[in-house]
Amino acid sequence: MVDGETLVADMRRGRAVIVWAVVGVGVSSIVTQLSLMREMLGAFAGNEMVLGVILGNWLLLTGMGAFLGRTARRLRNPDSLFIWAQMLLAVLPLMQVFLLRTLRDVVFVRGQVIGPAETAAASFVLLLPYCLVSGYFLTLACAVLERQGDSRGVGRVYLADSLGSIVGGAVFSFVLIRLFDHLGILCIPALLNLLLAGAVAVCLDRKVPAGIAGIAIAGLVALVAATDLDEISTSLQYPRQRIVFRGNSPYGRLVVTESAGQINFIENGLPIISTDNVQQVEEAVHYAMAQRPAARRVLLVAGGVSGTAKEILKYGVGEVTYVELDPLIIEVGRRFMPESLNDRRIRVANADGRQFLRRAEQAYDVIIVDVPDPSTSQINRFYTAEFFRDAKRRLSAGGVLSLAMGHYENYVGPELAEMLVSLKRTLRQSFRNVLLIPGGRVFFLASDGELYQDIAARIERAGVATKLMNRHYLDAMLARDRMTDLARVTARSAATNEDFSPVLYYYHLLYWMSQFKVSFALMEAVLLALLAIYLVRIRAVPLAIFASGFAASSLEVVLLLAFQVLCGSVYRQLGVIVTLFMGGLAAGAFLANRRTSTAPRKDLARLGLALAAMGGLIPLGLMGMAGAGGWLASTAGVQVAIGAMTFVVAGLVGMQFPLAGLAESADSVLTASRLYTADFVGACVGALLASTLLIPLLGVTAVCILAAGLNAAAAAIILLRKA
């Protein structure tokens, strides 16, 4: 009797430590994903297409790993493999980041713009080891729990993985990113997973893996104490420049280098500020200021550290309000380029530019928006009809708004023309006059007052000294043939760019893709063809999980976009939304595991219909908030409303997975493999299509309706099919 009780206690202890090991891998997975995504933005071009490709590869490869995990049911001793897999997942991320930094310029030419095909191939190879092992690990965990006598292993593994993701995502967003570099951050989950692997080995009496885990822990601690991996890898990343600063902010990895006396700010691998960049600074300022040389108040959104704020002061303005989102850029700018902000007339505001403008009470004579092209949905917010209406309300009578996009080099291709026409039409909805200037970039000046083309004469009359923008330079840039050509190509009509229908962001993707020998339409067609083949072969229950995975990722993208639009890019609050989503998944899985279902297929179908209804209600809620006033329109109100929608969607998705595990008639390992594969593939398709095609082209409402329809169809198929 005593031996029996001891055996039961040992099995319970074994199940508990295995579940905790899965939690550890959940922490590692989300921290690794976030760190690698940020690192890859530095290695590849940082737009949403790249993010979609990388995230799509991550989810697809993890799904492939889960699919391969079905082989675990044929293993005689899966426990040891479980321990080795966890130790491998501990050390792989450190190797991936180090190799990414050091081999990027070995595989590709230094300075080369990497296209989508190369990005897809390189990220696939880099992510393959970790993602395959992590996907396999989830299915393997179900096999190990089954050997320990756990009949609900599929649901427990899903819950444990979700809990780990909550902890990892929250700690990364709110703590780690502010204290450590990416390699330092990854050392923490590495140590955690080595400790957990050792605990599993001890609990299951596996002496060799336990000893190896102990050696690996000691080696990792010694490595961190003796070397600075971030300093070594960054020096290899920028071999011909002196690194004077490196650090992380919530918005990216910032590296500052010095070369021949020139200071360069490099954020996420892209140069954003350089000293002595006269063309960038003077064009950003003088095209706009020459229109209103007597301006007293000027609002500058981004770019002030480069010298634009100081350049504006040449016009004798009373105050320049410089708004910068990333506090690290301001802090480091003051350290290395103090002369750019050291005037009492420059007022620095650390805030989201759009949110600042919406809340501003005073009027400005000139508003200069010095942001990059709308290559992401975040930047696209500064090119929409809603933003232009906000800007007009904050301009004094006859005030001027200035922004730039694209590069004009004596020829306007069809993709660039589409962008220019869309932006011009969007501006014309708010402003009576719009003037396009073909400088280094194409500058747009918008006002209800008169706009002037004789920029050189107006600068001279104002008595402003410039280095580059003299009469000779401006006569060449504003030559009649250039101005006429620009007016000709923008004379036709195009779609208006709006917050919830960001077509300009889609046009920019086409423009970016046109620089490479890859067809955007062909890529999407291949993806859809492969998806159709998969869906034809899938069983009814995994189809429901595919549909919920699609809804989870696509609706999360919708809600994050809506939060950015309505509330601005407030990083901590966006982190709360992501954490709420993971919390909803965990809460749903917990409730489903606690409840015994006598008809899991019917319950799964009901949840699918509930998720479909939620998908249909989200657009109504977002439109209501966009037009609301009072508390509901405030940051707190939007955060509560979108947080609630996020939690409900995630909760419904989280409840489906354990029910699907009960509804499938196959053994637990095969069931786990099928369900995890369907979940990851659905999430992959939803994230990739929603962010790069569906939202920009069709709008938020269409994406929500598509997710709702897919889940309703999957629910109907479950009720009609037996398998």
PAVO-829090 format. One record per residue (C-alpha): x, y, z; residue in one letter. Coordinates in steps of 0.2 Angstrom, whole numbers, padded with zeros to 4 digits, always signed. Layout:
N
XYZa ...
//
This chain:
723
+0000+0000+0000m +0014+0012+0005v +0023+0007-0012d +0007+0012-0021g +0006+0028-0013e +0024+0032-0016t +0022+0028-0034l +0007+0040-0036v +0016+0054-0027a +0031+0051-0038d +0020+0052-0054m +0012+0068-0048r +0029+0076-0044r +0035+0070-0061g +0020+0078-0070r +0022+0094-0060a +0040+0096-0065v +0037+0092-0083i +0023+0105-0083v +0035+0118-0076w +0048+0113-0089a +0035+0118-0102v +0032+0134-0094v +0050+0138-0095g +0050+0134-0113v +0035+0146-0115g +0045+0160-0107v +0060+0156-0118s +0050+0155-0134s +0042+0172-0132i +0058+0181-0126v +0068+0173-0141t +0054+0178-0153q +0054+0196-0147l +0073+0197-0147s +0076+0189-0164l +0062+0199-0172m +0071+0215-0166r +0088+0208-0171e +0082+0204-0189m +0075+0221-0191l +0093+0226-0190g +0099+0213-0202a +0085+0215-0215f +0074+0230-0221a +0063+0234-0207g +0045+0235-0214n +0029+0225-0211e +0032+0213-0225m +0049+0208-0217v +0040+0206-0200l +0026+0196-0208g +0039+0184-0217v +0049+0182-0201i +0034+0179-0190l +0026+0168-0204g +0042+0157-0204n +0042+0156-0185w +0025+0150-0184l +0026+0138-0200l +0043+0130-0193l +0035+0128-0176t +0020+0120-0184g +0032+0108-0194m +0041+0104-0177g +0024+0100-0169a +0020+0089-0185f +0036+0079-0183l +0032+0077-0165g +0020+0063-0169r +0035+0052-0170t +0037+0053-0151a +0023+0040-0149r +0036+0027-0156r +0049+0032-0143l +0053+0019-0130r +0060+0032-0118n +0054+0050-0123p +0059+0057-0105d +0078+0058-0110s +0074+0067-0126l +0063+0079-0117f +0077+0084-0106i +0090+0086-0120w +0078+0096-0131a +0075+0108-0116q +0094+0111-0114m +0096+0113-0133l +0082+0127-0132l +0091+0135-0119a +0107+0138-0128v +0101+0140-0147l +0094+0158-0145p +0111+0164-0139l +0120+0156-0154m +0107+0163-0166q +0109+0181-0161v +0128+0180-0162f +0128+0172-0179l +0115+0184-0186l +0126+0199-0181r +0142+0192-0187t +0137+0182-0203l +0125+0195-0210r +0139+0204-0220d +0148+0187-0224v +0133+0180-0233v +0127+0196-0240f +0137+0211-0247v +0139+0225-0234r +0126+0238-0236g +0116+0228-0248q +0097+0230-0247v +0090+0212-0244i +0075+0208-0254g +0060+0198-0248p +0066+0182-0256a +0083+0183-0247e +0074+0188-0231t +0063+0173-0232a +0077+0161-0236a +0089+0168-0223a +0076+0169-0209s +0070+0151-0213f +0087+0144-0211v +0091+0154-0195l +0075+0150-0186l +0074+0132-0192l +0084+0124-0177p +0075+0133-0163y +0057+0132-0170c +0058+0114-0175l +0064+0109-0158v +0052+0120-0149s +0037+0113-0159g +0043+0095-0157y +0045+0099-0138f +0027+0103-0136l +0021+0087-0144t +0035+0077-0134l +0029+0085-0118a +0011+0077-0121c +0020+0060-0124a +0030+0062-0108v +0014+0067-0098l +0004+0052-0106e +0018+0040-0099r +0015+0048-0082q -0003+0044-0083g -0010+0061-0087d -0025+0059-0098s -0027+0078-0101r -0009+0081-0106g -0014+0091-0122v -0023+0104-0113g -0011+0105-0099r +0004+0108-0111v -0006+0121-0120y -0010+0130-0103l +0008+0129-0097a +0015+0136-0113d +0002+0150-0113s +0007+0154-0095l +0025+0154-0099g +0022+0166-0114s +0013+0178-0102i +0027+0179-0090v +0040+0180-0103g +0031+0193-0113g +0027+0204-0098a +0045+0203-0091v +0053+0206-0108f +0042+0222-0112s +0042+0230-0095f +0059+0225-0086v +0072+0216-0097l +0072+0227-0112i +0076+0242-0101r +0090+0234-0092l +0100+0222-0104f +0105+0220-0122d +0097+0206-0132h +0111+0193-0128l +0110+0198-0109g +0091+0196-0110i +0093+0178-0118l +0105+0172-0105c +0090+0173-0092i +0078+0161-0100p +0094+0150-0105a +0098+0149-0086l +0080+0146-0082l +0078+0131-0094n +0094+0123-0090l +0089+0123-0071l +0072+0116-0076l +0080+0103-0087a +0091+0098-0073g +0076+0097-0061a +0067+0085-0073v +0083+0075-0075a +0084+0073-0056v +0066+0070-0054c +0066+0056-0067l +0083+0049-0061d +0092+0053-0077r +0110+0055-0070k +0119+0059-0086v +0108+0073-0092p +0107+0080-0074a +0126+0081-0074g +0127+0089-0092i +0114+0102-0086a +0125+0106-0071g +0140+0109-0082i +0130+0119-0094a +0124+0131-0080i +0142+0133-0074a +0148+0137-0091g +0135+0149-0095l +0138+0159-0078v +0156+0159-0082a +0154+0165-0099l +0143+0179-0094v +0155+0184-0080a +0170+0184-0091a +0165+0191-0107t +0153+0204-0115d +0145+0195-0129l +0135+0210-0135d +0151+0221-0136e +0160+0207-0145i +0146+0204-0158s +0143+0222-0160t +0161+0226-0164s +0161+0212-0177l +0145+0219-0184q +0152+0236-0187y +0171+0232-0190p +0176+0249-0198r +0168+0260-0185q +0171+0264-0167r +0156+0260-0156i +0153+0274-0144v +0136+0268-0138f +0124+0253-0139r +0108+0251-0130g +0090+0245-0131n +0074+0255-0129s +0056+0248-0130p +0057+0254-0149y +0073+0246-0155g +0091+0243-0153r +0101+0259-0155l +0120+0259-0159v +0130+0275-0161v +0146+0274-0171t +0160+0287-0175e +0170+0286-0191s +0181+0300-0197a +0173+0312-0185g +0155+0308-0191q +0143+0302-0178i +0130+0290-0184n +0114+0284-0175f +0109+0267-0181i +0092+0260-0175e +0087+0242-0179n +0101+0242-0192g +0095+0257-0201l +0105+0274-0201p +0093+0287-0194i +0104+0302-0190i +0121+0307-0195s +0131+0323-0192t +0134+0334-0207d +0119+0327-0217n +0116+0344-0224v +0103+0339-0237q +0092+0330-0225q +0091+0344-0213v +0090+0358-0224e +0077+0351-0236e +0066+0345-0221a +0066+0363-0214v +0067+0376-0228h +0054+0370-0240y +0041+0372-0227a +0048+0388-0218m +0051+0397-0234a +0032+0397-0236q +0029+0406-0219r +0046+0414-0214p +0037+0425-0201a +0031+0409-0191a +0031+0411-0172r +0027+0393-0167r +0033+0378-0176v +0029+0359-0172l +0042+0347-0177l +0038+0328-0176v +0054+0318-0176a +0071+0322-0183g +0076+0336-0171g +0092+0327-0165v +0099+0328-0182s +0099+0347-0182g +0082+0351-0189t +0076+0359-0173a +0091+0371-0173k +0089+0375-0191e +0071+0381-0189i +0078+0394-0177l +0086+0403-0191k +0069+0410-0195y +0068+0419-0178g +0054+0408-0172v +0048+0411-0154g +0047+0392-0150e +0050+0375-0158v +0041+0361-0150t +0051+0345-0155y +0041+0328-0152v +0051+0312-0151e +0044+0295-0147l +0059+0286-0142d +0067+0294-0126p +0083+0285-0129l +0086+0295-0145i +0084+0311-0135i +0095+0305-0121e +0109+0299-0132v +0107+0314-0144g +0110+0326-0130r +0126+0317-0125r +0134+0316-0143f +0126+0330-0152m +0122+0343-0138p +0122+0358-0150e +0107+0352-0159s +0095+0354-0144l +0104+0367-0133n +0093+0382-0136d +0080+0388-0124r +0068+0390-0138r +0068+0372-0142i +0055+0363-0131r +0057+0344-0131v +0042+0333-0128a +0044+0314-0126n +0028+0307-0134a +0019+0300-0149d +0018+0314-0162g +0000+0310-0167r -0006+0309-0149q +0003+0325-0144f -0005+0334-0159l -0022+0327-0154r -0020+0334-0136r -0011+0350-0140a -0021+0366-0136e -0010+0380-0145q -0010+0383-0163a +0006+0381-0174y +0011+0391-0189d +0020+0377-0197v +0020+0358-0193i +0035+0348-0200i +0033+0329-0200v +0050+0322-0202d +0046+0303-0202v +0052+0289-0214p +0041+0283-0228d +0025+0273-0223p +0034+0256-0223s +0024+0250-0207t +0007+0253-0201s +0015+0262-0186q +0022+0276-0198i +0007+0275-0209n -0003+0284-0195r +0006+0300-0200f +0000+0299-0218y -0019+0296-0216t -0034+0307-0218a -0038+0307-0199e -0020+0313-0195f -0022+0327-0208f -0038+0333-0200r -0030+0333-0183d -0015+0343-0190a -0027+0356-0199k -0036+0359-0182r -0019+0363-0174r -0013+0375-0188l -0016+0394-0187s -0025+0402-0201a -0015+0399-0217g -0003+0388-0208g +0008+0375-0217v +0009+0356-0215l +0025+0348-0222s +0030+0330-0225l +0039+0320-0237a +0039+0302-0245m +0048+0293-0259g +0063+0298-0269h +0062+0307-0286y +0076+0304-0298e +0069+0312-0314n +0057+0297-0316y +0042+0292-0307v +0038+0273-0309g +0020+0266-0308p +0022+0261-0289e +0029+0277-0284l +0016+0286-0294a +0002+0276-0285e +0009+0282-0268m +0011+0300-0273l -0007+0301-0280v -0014+0293-0265s -0005+0305-0253l -0010+0320-0263k -0028+0315-0264r -0028+0311-0245t -0021+0329-0241l -0034+0337-0253r -0048+0331-0242q -0042+0343-0228s -0032+0357-0237f -0037+0368-0251r -0019+0369-0258n -0006+0355-0260v +0011+0358-0268l +0023+0344-0272l +0042+0348-0273i +0054+0335-0281p +0069+0337-0269g +0080+0323-0262g +0063+0316-0257r +0046+0321-0264v +0040+0335-0251f +0021+0339-0249f +0016+0356-0243l -0002+0358-0238a -0011+0374-0233s -0028+0383-0235d -0017+0398-0238g -0006+0402-0253e +0009+0391-0257l +0025+0397-0267y +0037+0388-0278q +0050+0402-0278d +0059+0394-0263i +0076+0402-0266a +0070+0420-0267a +0060+0418-0251r +0074+0411-0242i +0085+0426-0248e +0072+0439-0243r +0071+0431-0226a +0090+0433-0224g +0092+0415-0219v +0110+0407-0222a +0110+0390-0229t +0124+0378-0234k +0116+0368-0248l +0099+0376-0252m +0105+0390-0262n +0098+0397-0279r +0109+0385-0289h +0103+0370-0280y +0085+0375-0280l +0085+0380-0298d +0090+0362-0302a +0078+0353-0290m +0063+0364-0295l +0067+0364-0314a +0051+0366-0324r +0052+0349-0332d +0054+0341-0315r +0039+0350-0308m +0028+0347-0323t +0032+0329-0323d +0027+0327-0305l +0011+0337-0308a +0007+0326-0323r +0009+0309-0314v -0001+0315-0299t -0016+0322-0309a -0026+0306-0309r -0036+0298-0295s -0032+0285-0282a -0038+0278-0266a -0038+0288-0250t -0027+0283-0236n -0036+0280-0219e -0033+0274-0202d -0043+0258-0204f -0040+0256-0222s -0021+0260-0224p -0019+0258-0243v -0004+0269-0244l +0006+0256-0233y +0000+0243-0246y +0006+0254-0260y +0023+0256-0252h +0025+0237-0250l +0022+0236-0269l +0035+0250-0272y +0047+0241-0260w +0044+0225-0269m +0047+0233-0286s +0065+0235-0282q +0068+0216-0282f +0064+0202-0294k +0050+0195-0284v +0032+0197-0288s +0021+0202-0273f +0006+0194-0281a +0015+0178-0285l +0021+0176-0267m +0003+0178-0261e -0004+0166-0275a +0009+0153-0269v +0004+0155-0251l -0014+0153-0255l -0012+0138-0266a -0002+0129-0252l -0015+0134-0240l -0029+0127-0251a -0020+0110-0252i -0018+0109-0233y -0036+0114-0230l -0043+0101-0242v -0034+0087-0232r -0037+0093-0214i -0049+0084-0202r -0064+0094-0195a -0057+0097-0177v -0040+0103-0183p -0049+0114-0195l -0058+0122-0181a -0041+0125-0172i -0034+0132-0189f -0049+0144-0190a -0046+0149-0172s -0027+0152-0174g -0031+0162-0190f -0044+0173-0180a -0032+0174-0165a -0017+0182-0175s -0028+0192-0188s -0039+0199-0174l -0024+0203-0163e -0016+0213-0177v -0033+0222-0180v -0034+0227-0161l -0016+0232-0160l -0018+0243-0176l -0034+0250-0168a -0025+0254-0152f -0011+0263-0161q -0023+0273-0171v -0035+0278-0156l -0022+0279-0143c -0005+0282-0151g +0011+0271-0149s +0012+0270-0130v +0023+0255-0128y +0019+0250-0111r +0000+0250-0115q +0003+0240-0131l +0013+0228-0120g -0002+0227-0109v -0013+0222-0124i -0001+0208-0129v -0001+0202-0111t -0020+0202-0110l -0021+0192-0126f -0009+0179-0118m -0019+0180-0102g -0035+0176-0111g -0027+0161-0119l -0022+0154-0103a -0038+0158-0094a -0048+0150-0108g -0037+0134-0107a -0038+0134-0088f -0057+0134-0089l -0058+0121-0102a -0047+0110-0092n -0057+0112-0077r -0073+0108-0085r -0078+0090-0091t -0087+0090-0107s -0099+0076-0112t -0100+0083-0130a -0083+0091-0134p -0087+0092-0153r -0103+0102-0150k -0095+0113-0137d -0081+0116-0149l -0093+0121-0163a -0102+0133-0151r -0086+0141-0146l -0082+0143-0165g -0099+0152-0167l -0095+0163-0152a -0078+0168-0160l -0087+0171-0176a -0099+0183-0168a -0085+0192-0159m -0076+0194-0175g -0092+0202-0182g -0094+0214-0167l -0076+0220-0166i -0078+0233-0181p -0094+0240-0173l -0085+0242-0157g -0070+0251-0165l -0081+0262-0176m -0090+0267-0160g -0074+0271-0151m -0068+0281-0166a -0083+0292-0165g -0086+0293-0147a -0082+0307-0135g -0079+0308-0116g -0071+0294-0106w -0073+0281-0120l -0062+0292-0132a -0049+0294-0118s -0033+0283-0117t -0040+0274-0102a -0057+0271-0110g -0049+0264-0126v -0037+0253-0117q -0051+0246-0106v -0062+0243-0121a -0049+0235-0133i -0041+0226-0118g -0059+0218-0115a -0061+0213-0133m -0043+0206-0134t -0046+0196-0118f -0063+0189-0124v -0056+0184-0141v -0041+0175-0133a -0052+0167-0120g -0063+0159-0134l -0047+0153-0143v -0039+0146-0127g -0055+0136-0123m -0055+0128-0140q -0038+0119-0139f -0042+0107-0124p -0059+0103-0131l -0051+0099-0147a -0040+0087-0138g -0055+0078-0131l -0064+0078-0147a -0051+0069-0157e -0052+0050-0156s -0033+0047-0160a -0020+0045-0146d -0014+0060-0137s +0003+0062-0146v -0005+0061-0163l -0019+0073-0157t -0006+0085-0150a +0004+0085-0167s -0012+0088-0177r -0019+0102-0166l -0002+0111-0164y +0001+0110-0182t -0016+0117-0187a -0014+0131-0173d +0003+0137-0179f -0002+0136-0198v -0018+0146-0195g -0009+0159-0184a +0005+0160-0198c -0008+0163-0212v -0018+0175-0201g -0003+0185-0196a +0005+0186-0214l -0010+0190-0224l -0018+0202-0211a -0003+0213-0209s +0004+0213-0227t -0012+0211-0238l -0029+0210-0231l -0029+0226-0219i -0020+0237-0231p -0030+0232-0246l -0047+0228-0239l -0048+0237-0222g -0051+0231-0204v -0069+0227-0206t -0066+0215-0221a -0053+0206-0211v -0064+0204-0196c -0078+0197-0207i -0066+0185-0215l -0061+0178-0198a -0079+0177-0192a -0084+0168-0208g -0070+0155-0207l -0074+0151-0189n -0093+0149-0193a -0089+0138-0208a -0077+0127-0197a -0091+0126-0184a -0103+0120-0197a -0091+0107-0203i -0088+0100-0186i -0107+0097-0184l -0109+0089-0201l -0093+0078-0201r -0088+0064-0190k -0070+0065-0192a 
//
